């Protein structure tokens, strides 16, 4: 009657993948932000901090992972959201290369 919770290694790997993606995106954004700041650029959002970004993406991924069904296409939603964390790094690279003026706030 009671169902035991059992997670094998593959389930754990699929569950952790969005969190690692989000961490990689926030880390790459932070590294490119530091690189841009050292080149004389200024941060558009003065309140930006990687801990807040990681909290936001990690919390959002956790909510999606718990609430959405585990079947396709729903299991791709947390991965897609975690991949969005790379947009900041992509923007920073474009600004550093001079291909974009950046985001105007």
N, C-alpha and C positions, 0 to 999 in steps of 0.2 A: 504494500500500500504506500509506504513512504519510499520516495525515490532518492537514492544516494547521489550526491554530486561527485562525479568522477571526471577528471580532465586528464586525458593523456597528453603526451608531448606535442602532438600535432595540433590539438585544440588550443593548448597554451601558446603555441607559436602563432597561430592565426589570431588569437586574442591580443597578443602583445605587439603584433606588427604595426598597427596604427600608432601606438604610443612611441615606438622607435622612429617611425616616419616623422611624427610631430617633433620629437626631440631633435632629429637631424635637421629639419627645416628651421627650427628656432635657433639652433646652434649655427647653421650657415648664415642666417640673417644677422646674428650677433657678430660673427666674424667679419662679414662684409660691411656691417655698420662701423665697427672699429677701424677697419681699413679705410673707409671713406672719411671718417672723422680725422684719422691721422694724415689724410691728404688735404685737409682744409675744408671739407664739406661740413655742413651743420645738419643736425637731426631735425626733421620736420616736426616730430612729436617729442617734446622735451620730457614727457612722462614715460617714454618707452623704456621698458626694462625686460630682459629676456625671461625673468622669473614670472612676470605677469603674462607674457605671451605663452610660456609653457603651461601655466595654470589654466589659461583660457583654452588652449588647444587640448590639453590633457583632460580637462573637465568635460569639454564638449564631446570628445571621443568616448569618454567613459559613459556619458549619458546615452549616446547613440548605440554604443556596444551593448548596454544593458537593456535598452528599450526596444530596439529593432529586432525583427526575427533574424534567425541565423541563415536563412536561405537566400540565394541570389534573387534579385539584385540588391537586396537590403544589406547584405554583408559588405558590399562595396562602399556604402555611404561613409562609414568611419575612416576608411582608407582615403577616400576622396577629400574629406575634410582635413585629414592629417597632411595630405599632399599640398593643400592650400597654404600651409605654413612656409613653403618654399617661395611663395610669391614675393615676400619681402626681400629675400636674397636676390631674386631675379631683378627686382626693381633697383636694388643697390648696385648690382653689377652693371646694369644699363646706365645708371647715373655716373658711375666711376669711369666707364668707357666713353662717356660723352654722347651716348645715343639717345638719352632722354633727359629732360629737365627735372624729372622727379615729380613727386606728388605735391601739389600746392594745396595747403590747408588754409 
